[in-house]
Amino acid sequence: MMVRETAAWFAYGVSIALGVGIGWALFDALTR
Amino acid sequence: VIGTTGAVACLTLLFLGMRSVMAVGGSCASGGPYTISQPCPKGVGWVVPVSIWAGLFFLAVSVAGAARVRAPAIAWLAWPALFCSLGWNFLEFGLDPAGPETGPVWGWLVCGVLFWVMGAGPVVLGLAQLRNRGSERDPSPLVVRAATLGSRVRATTTPPPFRAATTPSAAAHRDADDLVDGLERLADLHRTGAIDDDEYRRAKAQLLGGR
């Protein structure tokens, strides 16, 4: 249970970091 | 992962799109048969609306995915994230507007404060509620004392109950309930005349640990 929850939080962290990176790069590419 | 990444990416697009519009004065237009005084920055005209709808879609994917693998639900954080990030833009550009304008733009500052209240308000209330729930779980010193008294009373009258599966705080609550039950029963006996004043006083003192 503990491992599962830690993995979920880790996935959330990676997703958020990835989302910000992708969003920023996409905005730069689309509005240049 | 896909849902959360997509939702965050869309929120980032929205945040940056809003910043780019505010950087050209806060309003812009593109297309149509009119003379446009302030054209929109390239791409923003469609990036902003698309990011709103795509963000909602990805948020739904994120919620469904989290429910499927029974991960902690964090999709509600999208609300404070949205309002606080856009509110930040209002506050930043309200204090230091782009272009020839100088000084604070009060309309934007009001929007910024409102957005922060809407975004952060529920979080603050939620945290306060969580804290309350936490204190309910940890009994106050009064409850612990009442529970101790109750267990002492019971030790003289009944054999110790089986407690292996209960936590200390659950046992404390149960003991406090037992004490209150005992006092109520005693008061009933006194009221109906089954015991006189003196007997009631002595029994009550004994129940509260004065033996």
gemmi code that builds the backbone of each chain (N, CA, C; Angstrom):
import gemmi

chains = {
    "A": [
        ("MET", (0.838, -1.215, 0.000), (0.000, 0.000, 0.000), (0.867, 1.257, 0.000)),
        ("MET", (1.863, 1.225, 0.879), (2.769, 2.373, 1.011), (3.534, 2.599, -0.300)),
        ("VAL", (4.012, 1.483, -0.888), (4.778, 1.564, -2.133), (3.887, 2.120, -3.241)),
        ("ARG", (2.644, 1.633, -3.264), (1.691, 2.060, -4.291), (1.432, 3.568, -4.193)),
        ("GLU", (1.253, 4.040, -2.966), (0.968, 5.461, -2.776), (2.178, 6.324, -3.141)),
        ("THR", (3.363, 5.857, -2.737), (4.586, 6.602, -3.064), (4.748, 6.682, -4.578)),
        ("ALA", (4.473, 5.560, -5.247), (4.591, 5.530, -6.710), (3.608, 6.511, -7.342)),
        ("ALA", (2.393, 6.580, -6.766), (1.387, 7.499, -7.313), (1.841, 8.949, -7.157)),
        ("TRP", (2.361, 9.291, -5.995), (2.819, 10.670, -5.783), (3.998, 10.991, -6.685)),
        ("PHE", (4.883, 9.996, -6.868), (6.028, 10.198, -7.761), (5.535, 10.460, -9.182)),
        ("ALA", (4.541, 9.664, -9.603), (3.983, 9.838, -10.954), (3.353, 11.217, -11.087)),
        ("TYR", (2.666, 11.670, -10.047), (2.068, 13.008, -10.088), (3.159, 14.079, -10.236)),
        ("GLY", (4.221, 13.918, -9.466), (5.322, 14.899, -9.519), (5.921, 14.972, -10.913)),
        ("VAL", (6.187, 13.781, -11.474), (6.772, 13.733, -12.826), (5.792, 14.350, -13.827)),
        ("SER", (4.505, 14.015, -13.686), (3.492, 14.524, -14.626), (3.424, 16.045, -14.588)),
        ("ILE", (3.467, 16.598, -13.380), (3.346, 18.053, -13.258), (4.569, 18.737, -13.872)),
        ("ALA", (5.755, 18.206, -13.550), (6.982, 18.795, -14.112), (6.969, 18.689, -15.637)),
        ("LEU", (6.577, 17.505, -16.113), (6.522, 17.258, -17.559), (5.491, 18.188, -18.210)),
        ("GLY", (4.344, 18.339, -17.551), (3.269, 19.188, -18.087), (3.713, 20.629, -18.241)),
        ("VAL", (4.389, 21.138, -17.203), (4.860, 22.533, -17.284), (5.865, 22.669, -18.430)),
        ("GLY", (6.782, 21.710, -18.522), (7.799, 21.752, -19.583), (7.168, 21.701, -20.965)),
        ("ILE", (6.245, 20.759, -21.141), (5.595, 20.596, -22.450), (4.776, 21.850, -22.796)),
        ("GLY", (4.026, 22.325, -21.813), (3.198, 23.519, -22.042), (4.028, 24.719, -22.450)),
        ("TRP", (5.122, 24.900, -21.747), (5.990, 26.049, -22.032), (6.594, 25.943, -23.436)),
        ("ALA", (7.102, 24.753, -23.760), (7.738, 24.541, -25.073), (6.686, 24.696, -26.183)),
        ("LEU", (5.500, 24.153, -25.927), (4.416, 24.226, -26.924), (4.024, 25.680, -27.171)),
        ("PHE", (3.939, 26.438, -26.099), (3.548, 27.851, -26.251), (4.581, 28.605, -27.071)),
        ("ASP", (5.861, 28.332, -26.750), (6.935, 28.984, -27.513), (6.842, 28.638, -28.989)),
        ("ALA", (6.615, 27.339, -29.263), (6.580, 26.870, -30.651), (5.365, 27.433, -31.393)),
        ("LEU", (4.218, 27.516, -30.718), (2.980, 27.930, -31.393), (2.864, 29.430, -31.582)),
        ("THR", (3.550, 30.177, -30.758), (3.361, 31.640, -30.821), (4.591, 32.373, -31.335)),
        ("ARG", (5.564, 31.603, -31.789), (6.773, 32.274, -32.270), (6.502, 32.969, -33.611)),
    ],
    "B": [
        ("VAL", (-1.141, 9.520, -15.674), (0.038, 10.320, -16.014), (-0.266, 11.203, -17.240)),
        ("ILE", (-0.887, 10.582, -18.240), (-1.200, 11.346, -19.458), (-2.178, 12.472, -19.134)),
        ("GLY", (-3.211, 12.139, -18.351), (-4.219, 13.144, -18.013), (-3.629, 14.301, -17.231)),
        ("THR", (-2.836, 13.964, -16.197), (-2.259, 15.029, -15.363), (-1.267, 15.860, -16.159)),
        ("THR", (-0.425, 15.190, -16.959), (0.548, 15.928, -17.780), (-0.188, 16.860, -18.744)),
        ("GLY", (-1.219, 16.337, -19.398), (-1.981, 17.148, -20.358), (-2.658, 18.324, -19.692)),
        ("ALA", (-3.266, 18.064, -18.529), (-3.975, 19.140, -17.836), (-3.006, 20.234, -17.406)),
        ("VAL", (-1.843, 19.823, -16.892), (-0.858, 20.819, -16.451), (-0.312, 21.583, -17.660)),
        ("ALA", (-0.087, 20.874, -18.759), (0.415, 21.530, -19.970), (-0.596, 22.575, -20.458)),
        ("CYS", (-1.875, 22.219, -20.434), (-2.912, 23.161, -20.886), (-2.994, 24.363, -19.962)),
        ("LEU", (-2.850, 24.102, -18.659), (-2.876, 25.216, -17.710), (-1.684, 26.144, -17.949)),
        ("THR", (-0.538, 25.549, -18.258), (0.649, 26.359, -18.554), (0.411, 27.199, -19.809)),
        ("LEU", (-0.193, 26.574, -20.821), (-0.499, 27.301, -22.063), (-1.437, 28.480, -21.776)),
        ("LEU", (-2.446, 28.209, -20.937), (-3.416, 29.249, -20.604), (-2.737, 30.395, -19.859)),
        ("PHE", (-1.895, 30.008, -18.908), (-1.166, 30.990, -18.098), (-0.288, 31.873, -18.990)),
        ("LEU", (0.466, 31.240, -19.889), (1.364, 32.003, -20.765), (0.568, 32.815, -21.791)),
        ("GLY", (-0.536, 32.219, -22.262), (-1.372, 32.942, -23.220), (-1.934, 34.211, -22.605)),
        ("MET", (-2.403, 34.085, -21.360), (-2.945, 35.261, -20.679), (-1.859, 36.313, -20.482)),
        ("ARG", (-0.658, 35.845, -20.130), (0.444, 36.801, -19.924), (0.746, 37.565, -21.216)),
        ("SER", (0.724, 36.823, -22.333), (1.085, 37.491, -23.593), (0.026, 38.520, -23.976)),
        ("VAL", (-1.252, 38.225, -23.650), (-2.308, 39.202, -23.959), (-2.182, 40.412, -23.032)),
        ("MET", (-1.893, 40.136, -21.771), (-1.757, 41.255, -20.829), (-0.543, 42.114, -21.168)),
        ("ALA", (0.461, 41.484, -21.770), (1.665, 42.233, -22.132), (1.405, 43.210, -23.270)),
        ("VAL", (0.305, 42.986, -24.017), (-0.007, 43.949, -25.084), (-1.167, 44.860, -24.671)),
        ("GLY", (-1.443, 44.905, -23.389), (-2.442, 45.857, -22.903), (-3.688, 45.244, -22.330)),
        ("GLY", (-3.845, 43.937, -22.404), (-4.975, 43.279, -21.738), (-6.111, 42.906, -22.658)),
        ("SER", (-6.114, 43.438, -23.868), (-7.153, 43.012, -24.798), (-6.590, 43.045, -26.205)),
        ("CYS", (-7.153, 42.211, -27.044), (-6.676, 42.185, -28.427), (-7.765, 41.540, -29.265)),
        ("ALA", (-7.616, 41.600, -30.555), (-8.601, 40.979, -31.439), (-7.885, 40.483, -32.682)),
        ("SER", (-8.481, 39.471, -33.296), (-7.953, 39.071, -34.594), (-9.109, 38.613, -35.469)),
        ("GLY", (-8.965, 38.794, -36.767), (-10.006, 38.409, -37.717), (-11.162, 39.401, -37.707)),
        ("GLY", (-12.201, 39.094, -38.472), (-13.384, 39.948, -38.509), (-13.208, 41.130, -39.438)),
        ("PRO", (-14.330, 41.816, -39.728), (-14.295, 42.895, -40.720), (-13.907, 44.249, -40.135)),
        ("TYR", (-13.433, 44.278, -38.903), (-13.179, 45.570, -38.262), (-11.710, 45.957, -38.331)),
        ("THR", (-11.465, 47.227, -38.098), (-10.085, 47.689, -37.988), (-9.607, 47.366, -36.579)),
        ("ILE", (-8.537, 46.640, -36.504), (-8.078, 46.170, -35.185), (-6.980, 47.086, -34.675)),
        ("SER", (-7.220, 47.631, -33.481), (-6.217, 48.548, -32.935), (-5.083, 47.769, -32.285)),
        ("GLN", (-5.408, 46.601, -31.709), (-4.358, 45.817, -31.060), (-4.482, 44.355, -31.470)),
        ("PRO", (-3.715, 43.949, -32.472), (-3.809, 42.543, -32.878), (-3.268, 41.620, -31.781)),
        ("CYS", (-3.783, 40.415, -31.767), (-3.342, 39.447, -30.755), (-1.946, 38.942, -31.098)),
        ("PRO", (-1.184, 38.571, -30.065), (0.098, 37.924, -30.352), (-0.154, 36.651, -31.157)),
        ("LYS", (0.786, 36.317, -32.004), (0.581, 35.189, -32.936), (0.190, 33.887, -32.202)),
        ("GLY", (-0.871, 33.285, -32.664), (-1.272, 31.982, -32.128), (-2.151, 32.040, -30.893)),
        ("VAL", (-2.079, 33.128, -30.142), (-2.798, 33.193, -28.863), (-4.315, 33.105, -29.049)),
        ("GLY", (-4.787, 33.670, -30.157), (-6.223, 33.684, -30.425), (-6.862, 32.305, -30.369)),
        ("TRP", (-6.150, 31.286, -30.771), (-6.729, 29.937, -30.701), (-6.112, 29.085, -29.602)),
        ("VAL", (-4.890, 29.413, -29.201), (-4.240, 28.605, -28.151), (-5.022, 28.686, -26.835)),
        ("VAL", (-5.490, 29.895, -26.486), (-6.180, 30.068, -25.198), (-7.492, 29.277, -25.141)),
        ("PRO", (-8.410, 29.465, -26.100), (-9.649, 28.668, -25.994), (-9.428, 27.170, -26.100)),
        ("VAL", (-8.504, 26.766, -26.986), (-8.252, 25.319, -27.129), (-7.680, 24.752, -25.828)),
        ("SER", (-6.789, 25.533, -25.179), (-6.177, 25.008, -23.954), (-7.213, 24.846, -22.841)),
        ("ILE", (-8.242, 25.693, -22.828), (-9.287, 25.558, -21.800), (-10.033, 24.238, -21.983)),
        ("TRP", (-10.499, 23.984, -23.203), (-11.282, 22.758, -23.438), (-10.417, 21.506, -23.339)),
        ("ALA", (-9.195, 21.603, -23.896), (-8.299, 20.435, -23.808), (-7.937, 20.183, -22.345)),
        ("GLY", (-7.765, 21.253, -21.570), (-7.439, 21.100, -20.153), (-8.536, 20.362, -19.412)),
        ("LEU", (-9.797, 20.699, -19.706), (-10.924, 20.007, -19.065), (-10.943, 18.526, -19.444)),
        ("PHE", (-10.663, 18.277, -20.726), (-10.633, 16.886, -21.194), (-9.541, 16.095, -20.461)),
        ("PHE", (-8.341, 16.657, -20.410), (-7.236, 15.941, -19.760), (-7.492, 15.779, -18.264)),
        ("LEU", (-8.163, 16.756, -17.672), (-8.489, 16.658, -16.249), (-9.422, 15.464, -16.005)),
        ("ALA", (-10.388, 15.309, -16.905), (-11.306, 14.158, -16.786), (-10.531, 12.858, -16.937)),
        ("VAL", (-9.578, 12.833, -17.875), (-8.747, 11.631, -18.060), (-7.965, 11.346, -16.785)),
        ("SER", (-7.432, 12.415, -16.180), (-6.641, 12.272, -14.956), (-7.486, 11.703, -13.823)),
        ("VAL", (-8.704, 12.222, -13.672), (-9.607, 11.751, -12.601), (-9.935, 10.280, -12.815)),
        ("ALA", (-10.289, 9.943, -14.065), (-10.650, 8.556, -14.360), (-9.459, 7.628, -14.121)),
        ("GLY", (-8.280, 8.059, -14.548), (-7.071, 7.236, -14.376), (-6.751, 7.017, -12.905)),
        ("ALA", (-6.851, 8.100, -12.120), (-6.535, 8.006, -10.685), (-7.516, 7.067, -9.990)),
        ("ALA", (-8.800, 7.161, -10.389), (-9.811, 6.300, -9.762), (-9.550, 4.837, -10.134)),
        ("ARG", (-9.091, 4.615, -11.350), (-8.884, 3.252, -11.831), (-7.756, 2.560, -11.070)),
        ("VAL", (-6.656, 3.298, -10.841), (-5.524, 2.660, -10.135), (-5.552, 2.989, -8.645)),
        ("ARG", (-6.639, 3.594, -8.197), (-6.837, 3.981, -6.785), (-5.699, 4.835, -6.255)),
        ("ALA", (-5.272, 5.794, -7.089), (-4.230, 6.736, -6.661), (-4.902, 7.859, -5.877)),
        ("PRO", (-4.142, 8.589, -5.043), (-4.735, 9.727, -4.339), (-5.306, 10.724, -5.339)),
        ("ALA", (-6.482, 11.265, -5.054), (-7.132, 12.194, -5.988), (-6.587, 13.605, -5.781)),
        ("ILE", (-5.946, 14.156, -6.796), (-5.421, 15.520, -6.656), (-6.017, 16.451, -7.703)),
        ("ALA", (-6.999, 15.948, -8.468), (-7.549, 16.768, -9.551), (-8.163, 18.062, -9.025)),
        ("TRP", (-8.651, 18.046, -7.787), (-9.252, 19.268, -7.228), (-8.240, 20.397, -7.143)),
        ("LEU", (-6.948, 20.043, -7.139), (-5.907, 21.077, -7.082), (-5.914, 21.939, -8.336)),
        ("ALA", (-6.581, 21.440, -9.397), (-6.649, 22.218, -10.642), (-7.351, 23.553, -10.393)),
        ("TRP", (-8.327, 23.532, -9.494), (-9.086, 24.765, -9.197), (-8.168, 25.853, -8.604)),
        ("PRO", (-7.517, 25.584, -7.464), (-6.612, 26.618, -6.937), (-5.464, 26.923, -7.904)),
        ("ALA", (-4.972, 25.905, -8.626), (-3.865, 26.146, -9.561), (-4.301, 27.131, -10.642)),
        ("LEU", (-5.524, 26.935, -11.171), (-6.025, 27.806, -12.230), (-6.195, 29.244, -11.714)),
        ("PHE", (-6.933, 29.374, -10.618), (-7.263, 30.725, -10.156), (-6.048, 31.449, -9.586)),
        ("CYS", (-5.186, 30.718, -8.901), (-4.021, 31.394, -8.325), (-3.019, 31.783, -9.419)),
        ("SER", (-2.856, 30.941, -10.441), (-1.888, 31.300, -11.483), (-2.400, 32.475, -12.317)),
        ("LEU", (-3.687, 32.453, -12.674), (-4.219, 33.575, -13.459), (-4.324, 34.830, -12.583)),
        ("GLY", (-4.647, 34.620, -11.298), (-4.689, 35.751, -10.363), (-3.322, 36.396, -10.214)),
        ("TRP", (-2.304, 35.562, -10.265), (-0.926, 36.085, -10.183), (-0.664, 37.032, -11.359)),
        ("ASN", (-1.099, 36.617, -12.560), (-0.929, 37.473, -13.736), (-1.614, 38.819, -13.536)),
        ("PHE", (-2.849, 38.765, -13.024), (-3.584, 40.013, -12.792), (-2.818, 40.913, -11.822)),
        ("LEU", (-2.321, 40.306, -10.743), (-1.618, 41.105, -9.726), (-0.317, 41.673, -10.297)),
        ("GLU", (0.431, 40.826, -11.019), (1.729, 41.272, -11.547), (1.557, 42.412, -12.555)),
        ("PHE", (0.640, 42.183, -13.511), (0.443, 43.218, -14.530), (-0.375, 44.385, -13.995)),
        ("GLY", (-1.158, 44.138, -12.949), (-1.908, 45.224, -12.329), (-0.978, 46.189, -11.616)),
        ("LEU", (0.074, 45.661, -11.016), (1.031, 46.516, -10.307), (1.981, 47.187, -11.282)),
        ("ASP", (2.325, 46.458, -12.341), (3.298, 46.985, -13.289), (2.814, 46.705, -14.707)),
        ("PRO", (1.853, 47.503, -15.179), (1.268, 47.223, -16.492), (2.282, 47.430, -17.618)),
        ("ALA", (2.074, 46.665, -18.702), (2.970, 46.800, -19.850), (2.556, 48.023, -20.668)),
        ("GLY", (3.425, 48.457, -21.540), (3.103, 49.560, -22.440), (3.236, 50.923, -21.782)),
        ("PRO", (2.541, 51.909, -22.348), (2.715, 53.277, -21.863), (2.081, 53.523, -20.495)),
        ("GLU", (1.161, 52.658, -20.092), (0.485, 52.870, -18.806), (1.468, 52.751, -17.646)),
        ("THR", (1.270, 53.616, -16.663), (2.100, 53.501, -15.459), (1.180, 53.426, -14.243)),
        ("GLY", (1.755, 52.983, -13.166), (0.993, 52.912, -11.918), (0.063, 51.722, -11.891)),
        ("PRO", (-0.552, 51.515, -10.760), (-1.394, 50.323, -10.633), (-2.675, 50.418, -11.451)),
        ("VAL", (-3.081, 49.298, -12.021), (-4.366, 49.215, -12.717), (-5.335, 48.543, -11.741)),
        ("TRP", (-6.191, 49.351, -11.132), (-7.013, 48.839, -10.025), (-7.963, 47.730, -10.459)),
        ("GLY", (-8.482, 47.814, -11.666), (-9.397, 46.769, -12.146), (-8.731, 45.400, -12.141)),
        ("TRP", (-7.484, 45.377, -12.581), (-6.743, 44.109, -12.614), (-6.381, 43.651, -11.210)),
        ("LEU", (-6.034, 44.604, -10.351), (-5.671, 44.222, -8.982), (-6.868, 43.597, -8.256)),
        ("VAL", (-8.059, 44.187, -8.482), (-9.271, 43.635, -7.863), (-9.500, 42.207, -8.371)),
        ("CYS", (-9.346, 42.039, -9.708), (-9.496, 40.696, -10.286), (-8.487, 39.732, -9.671)),
        ("GLY", (-7.245, 40.202, -9.512), (-6.193, 39.342, -8.953), (-6.543, 38.886, -7.555)),
        ("VAL", (-6.983, 39.836, -6.713), (-7.330, 39.495, -5.326), (-8.511, 38.521, -5.318)),
        ("LEU", (-9.499, 38.814, -6.165), (-10.691, 37.955, -6.245), (-10.307, 36.527, -6.668)),
        ("PHE", (-9.431, 36.445, -7.659), (-8.996, 35.124, -8.141), (-8.270, 34.362, -7.024)),
        ("TRP", (-7.460, 35.085, -6.262), (-6.722, 34.414, -5.184), (-7.669, 33.957, -4.083)),
        ("VAL", (-8.682, 34.788, -3.800), (-9.665, 34.379, -2.786), (-10.394, 33.123, -3.265)),
        ("MET", (-10.775, 33.124, -4.548), (-11.492, 31.965, -5.098), (-10.608, 30.730, -5.163)),
        ("GLY", (-9.329, 30.938, -5.473), (-8.417, 29.800, -5.624), (-7.926, 29.269, -4.294)),
        ("ALA", (-7.469, 30.189, -3.434), (-6.840, 29.754, -2.184), (-7.855, 29.551, -1.072)),
        ("GLY", (-9.017, 30.224, -1.157), (-10.035, 30.117, -0.102), (-10.426, 28.680, 0.216)),
        ("PRO", (-10.852, 27.914, -0.806), (-11.247, 26.529, -0.525), (-10.112, 25.700, 0.076)),
        ("VAL", (-8.863, 25.988, -0.348), (-7.727, 25.222, 0.178), (-7.560, 25.508, 1.671)),
        ("VAL", (-7.646, 26.811, 2.026), (-7.488, 27.198, 3.434), (-8.599, 26.575, 4.274)),
        ("LEU", (-9.831, 26.653, 3.767), (-10.970, 26.069, 4.497), (-10.805, 24.559, 4.647)),
        ("GLY", (-10.357, 23.928, 3.558), (-10.148, 22.474, 3.590), (-9.107, 22.087, 4.615)),
        ("LEU", (-8.003, 22.850, 4.654), (-6.937, 22.544, 5.613), (-7.437, 22.726, 7.044)),
        ("ALA", (-8.250, 23.800, 7.263), (-8.789, 24.052, 8.603), (-9.671, 22.884, 9.032)),
        ("GLN", (-10.462, 22.371, 8.079), (-11.350, 21.263, 8.394), (-10.550, 19.996, 8.726)),
        ("LEU", (-9.469, 19.785, 7.939), (-8.618, 18.630, 8.196), (-8.026, 18.702, 9.592)),
        ("ARG", (-7.607, 19.929, 9.974), (-7.000, 20.110, 11.292), (-8.030, 19.790, 12.377)),
        ("ASN", (-9.280, 20.259, 12.163), (-10.342, 19.970, 13.131), (-10.559, 18.473, 13.270)),
        ("ARG", (-10.579, 17.799, 12.124), (-10.805, 16.368, 12.152), (-9.673, 15.670, 12.901)),
        ("GLY", (-8.445, 16.202, 12.699), (-7.291, 15.643, 13.395), (-7.426, 15.787, 14.895)),
        ("SER", (-7.920, 16.951, 15.358), (-8.029, 17.158, 16.806), (-9.152, 16.313, 17.393)),
        ("GLU", (-10.150, 15.969, 16.542), (-11.196, 15.083, 17.040), (-10.634, 13.694, 17.303)),
        ("ARG", (-9.671, 13.322, 16.449), (-9.081, 12.000, 16.618), (-8.235, 11.931, 17.887)),
        ("ASP", (-7.519, 13.030, 18.222), (-6.732, 13.063, 19.449), (-7.622, 13.633, 20.545)),
        ("PRO", (-7.975, 12.824, 21.518), (-8.895, 13.320, 22.536), (-8.265, 14.425, 23.376)),
        ("SER", (-9.097, 15.359, 23.816), (-8.617, 16.443, 24.652), (-8.259, 15.879, 26.030)),
        ("PRO", (-7.454, 16.613, 26.824), (-7.082, 16.119, 28.155), (-8.308, 15.800, 29.005)),
        ("LEU", (-9.396, 16.563, 28.820), (-10.598, 16.344, 29.615), (-11.195, 14.964, 29.315)),
        ("VAL", (-11.236, 14.639, 27.998), (-11.800, 13.354, 27.608), (-10.931, 12.224, 28.133)),
        ("VAL", (-9.615, 12.418, 28.061), (-8.704, 11.379, 28.543), (-8.923, 11.165, 30.043)),
        ("ARG", (-9.092, 12.269, 30.771), (-9.305, 12.174, 32.224), (-10.617, 11.447, 32.523)),
        ("ALA", (-11.656, 11.837, 31.808), (-12.949, 11.178, 32.006), (-12.838, 9.698, 31.683)),
        ("ALA", (-12.083, 9.382, 30.635), (-11.929, 7.993, 30.242), (-11.179, 7.216, 31.319)),
        ("THR", (-10.163, 7.844, 31.891), (-9.390, 7.190, 32.940), (-10.287, 6.889, 34.139)),
        ("LEU", (-11.103, 7.902, 34.497), (-12.026, 7.715, 35.617), (-12.979, 6.568, 35.314)),
        ("GLY", (-13.502, 6.569, 34.103), (-14.464, 5.551, 33.713), (-13.869, 4.160, 33.794)),
        ("SER", (-12.623, 4.020, 33.331), (-12.021, 2.693, 33.330), (-11.741, 2.249, 34.759)),
        ("ARG", (-11.448, 3.216, 35.647), (-11.214, 2.856, 37.047), (-12.491, 2.327, 37.683)),
        ("VAL", (-13.598, 3.028, 37.356), (-14.879, 2.597, 37.895), (-15.200, 1.195, 37.412)),
        ("ARG", (-14.984, 0.961, 36.127), (-15.342, -0.329, 35.576), (-14.470, -1.441, 36.142)),
        ("ALA", (-13.214, -1.094, 36.435), (-12.309, -2.110, 36.958), (-12.836, -2.676, 38.273)),
        ("THR", (-13.591, -1.884, 39.031), (-14.098, -2.366, 40.315), (-15.376, -3.168, 40.150)),
        ("THR", (-16.067, -2.972, 39.047), (-17.378, -3.610, 38.912), (-17.410, -4.750, 37.914)),
        ("THR", (-16.617, -4.634, 36.855), (-16.682, -5.660, 35.804), (-15.290, -6.158, 35.468)),
        ("PRO", (-15.192, -7.370, 34.932), (-13.870, -7.837, 34.503), (-13.371, -7.005, 33.331)),
        ("PRO", (-12.056, -6.878, 33.175), (-11.534, -6.057, 32.071), (-11.977, -6.593, 30.725)),
        ("PRO", (-12.472, -5.737, 29.847), (-12.940, -6.204, 28.540), (-11.772, -6.517, 27.619)),
        ("PHE", (-12.088, -7.238, 26.544), (-11.082, -7.559, 25.542), (-10.836, -6.333, 24.672)),
        ("ARG", (-9.596, -5.873, 24.603), (-9.334, -4.617, 23.899), (-8.305, -4.735, 22.798)),
        ("ALA", (-7.967, -5.936, 22.399), (-6.818, -6.093, 21.498), (-6.959, -5.311, 20.203)),
        ("ALA", (-8.178, -5.179, 19.676), (-8.314, -4.600, 18.332), (-8.609, -3.108, 18.344)),
        ("THR", (-8.558, -2.447, 19.513), (-8.895, -1.026, 19.535), (-7.648, -0.181, 19.744)),
        ("THR", (-7.686, 1.040, 19.190), (-6.577, 1.961, 19.364), (-6.756, 2.658, 20.711)),
        ("PRO", (-5.700, 3.269, 21.262), (-5.830, 3.946, 22.552), (-6.888, 5.040, 22.523)),
        ("SER", (-6.948, 5.847, 21.408), (-7.919, 6.941, 21.399), (-9.346, 6.407, 21.291)),
        ("ALA", (-9.539, 5.299, 20.551), (-10.878, 4.716, 20.454), (-11.302, 4.203, 21.814)),
        ("ALA", (-10.360, 3.582, 22.541), (-10.675, 3.076, 23.871), (-11.015, 4.231, 24.806)),
        ("ALA", (-10.290, 5.357, 24.658), (-10.553, 6.520, 25.510), (-11.958, 7.038, 25.280)),
        ("HIS", (-12.357, 7.102, 23.995), (-13.708, 7.574, 23.682), (-14.758, 6.639, 24.288)),
        ("ARG", (-14.507, 5.311, 24.153), (-15.475, 4.350, 24.634), (-15.605, 4.447, 26.151)),
        ("ASP", (-14.450, 4.605, 26.840), (-14.475, 4.718, 28.292), (-15.222, 5.969, 28.741)),
        ("ALA", (-15.009, 7.079, 28.006), (-15.719, 8.312, 28.347), (-17.216, 8.110, 28.192)),
        ("ASP", (-17.612, 7.402, 27.137), (-19.033, 7.109, 26.926), (-19.591, 6.265, 28.073)),
        ("ASP", (-18.792, 5.273, 28.509), (-19.225, 4.413, 29.612), (-19.470, 5.227, 30.874)),
        ("LEU", (-18.559, 6.186, 31.136), (-18.688, 7.012, 32.340), (-19.970, 7.841, 32.295)),
        ("VAL", (-20.199, 8.445, 31.118), (-21.404, 9.263, 30.966), (-22.647, 8.402, 31.144)),
        ("ASP", (-22.615, 7.184, 30.558), (-23.761, 6.263, 30.716), (-24.017, 5.957, 32.186)),
        ("GLY", (-22.931, 5.700, 32.910), (-23.057, 5.360, 34.325), (-23.680, 6.496, 35.117)),
        ("LEU", (-23.207, 7.718, 34.846), (-23.737, 8.886, 35.561), (-25.222, 9.087, 35.242)),
        ("GLU", (-25.573, 8.875, 33.968), (-26.977, 9.052, 33.582), (-27.869, 8.015, 34.270)),
        ("ARG", (-27.394, 6.773, 34.338), (-28.177, 5.715, 34.979), (-28.374, 6.012, 36.468)),
        ("LEU", (-27.297, 6.513, 37.073), (-27.352, 6.858, 38.498), (-28.370, 7.975, 38.742)),
        ("ALA", (-28.336, 8.980, 37.848), (-29.268, 10.107, 37.984), (-30.707, 9.621, 37.827)),
        ("ASP", (-30.919, 8.648, 36.917), (-32.266, 8.075, 36.744), (-32.745, 7.398, 38.014)),
        ("LEU", (-31.867, 6.607, 38.622), (-32.222, 5.895, 39.859), (-32.586, 6.884, 40.966)),
        ("HIS", (-31.814, 7.984, 41.018), (-32.068, 9.004, 42.047), (-33.404, 9.682, 41.790)),
        ("ARG", (-33.640, 9.975, 40.489), (-34.874, 10.673, 40.125), (-36.117, 9.830, 40.443)),
        ("THR", (-36.001, 8.515, 40.188), (-37.163, 7.653, 40.413), (-37.311, 7.281, 41.892)),
        ("GLY", (-36.347, 7.656, 42.713), (-36.460, 7.395, 44.153), (-35.902, 6.047, 44.568)),
        ("ALA", (-35.287, 5.339, 43.647), (-34.708, 4.038, 43.988), (-33.554, 4.187, 44.980)),
        ("ILE", (-32.836, 5.315, 44.879), (-31.772, 5.590, 45.864), (-31.997, 6.990, 46.422)),
        ("ASP", (-31.631, 7.196, 47.709), (-31.859, 8.515, 48.305), (-30.659, 9.435, 48.018)),
        ("ASP", (-30.753, 10.677, 48.494), (-29.730, 11.687, 48.218), (-28.342, 11.218, 48.641)),
        ("ASP", (-28.284, 10.666, 49.844), (-26.985, 10.270, 50.392), (-26.371, 9.141, 49.562)),
        ("GLU", (-27.213, 8.162, 49.213), (-26.721, 7.042, 48.398), (-26.269, 7.533, 47.018)),
        ("TYR", (-27.042, 8.466, 46.479), (-26.699, 9.017, 45.155), (-25.342, 9.718, 45.208)),
        ("ARG", (-25.155, 10.534, 46.263), (-23.897, 11.291, 46.391), (-22.708, 10.337, 46.495)),
        ("ARG", (-22.885, 9.296, 47.327), (-21.764, 8.366, 47.532), (-21.462, 7.576, 46.247)),
        ("ALA", (-22.542, 7.149, 45.581), (-22.347, 6.360, 44.353), (-21.683, 7.204, 43.272)),
        ("LYS", (-22.089, 8.462, 43.218), (-21.523, 9.353, 42.200), (-20.038, 9.599, 42.471)),
        ("ALA", (-19.732, 9.831, 43.734), (-18.331, 10.053, 44.100), (-17.499, 8.826, 43.751)),
        ("GLN", (-18.087, 7.665, 43.991), (-17.361, 6.426, 43.694), (-17.159, 6.268, 42.190)),
        ("LEU", (-18.215, 6.627, 41.452), (-18.141, 6.528, 39.989), (-17.070, 7.463, 39.432)),
        ("LEU", (-16.905, 8.612, 40.037), (-15.924, 9.578, 39.542), (-14.529, 9.333, 40.107)),
        ("GLY", (-14.359, 8.213, 40.805), (-13.009, 7.842, 41.214), (-12.679, 8.148, 42.649)),
        ("GLY", (-13.628, 8.658, 43.406), (-13.329, 9.013, 44.786), (-13.529, 7.849, 45.724)),
        ("ARG", (-12.836, 6.751, 45.467), (-12.984, 5.627, 46.396), (-11.650, 5.347, 47.058)),
    ],
}
model = gemmi.Model(1)
for chain_id, residues in chains.items():
    chain = gemmi.Chain(chain_id)
    for i, (resn, *xyz) in enumerate(residues, 1):
        res = gemmi.Residue()
        res.name, res.seqid = resn, gemmi.SeqId(i, " ")
        for name, pos in zip(("N", "CA", "C"), xyz):
            atom = gemmi.Atom()
            atom.name, atom.element = name, gemmi.Element(name[0])
            atom.pos, atom.b_iso = gemmi.Position(*pos), 0.0
            res.add_atom(atom)
        chain.add_residue(res)
    model.add_chain(chain)
structure = gemmi.Structure()
structure.add_model(model)
structure.setup_entities()
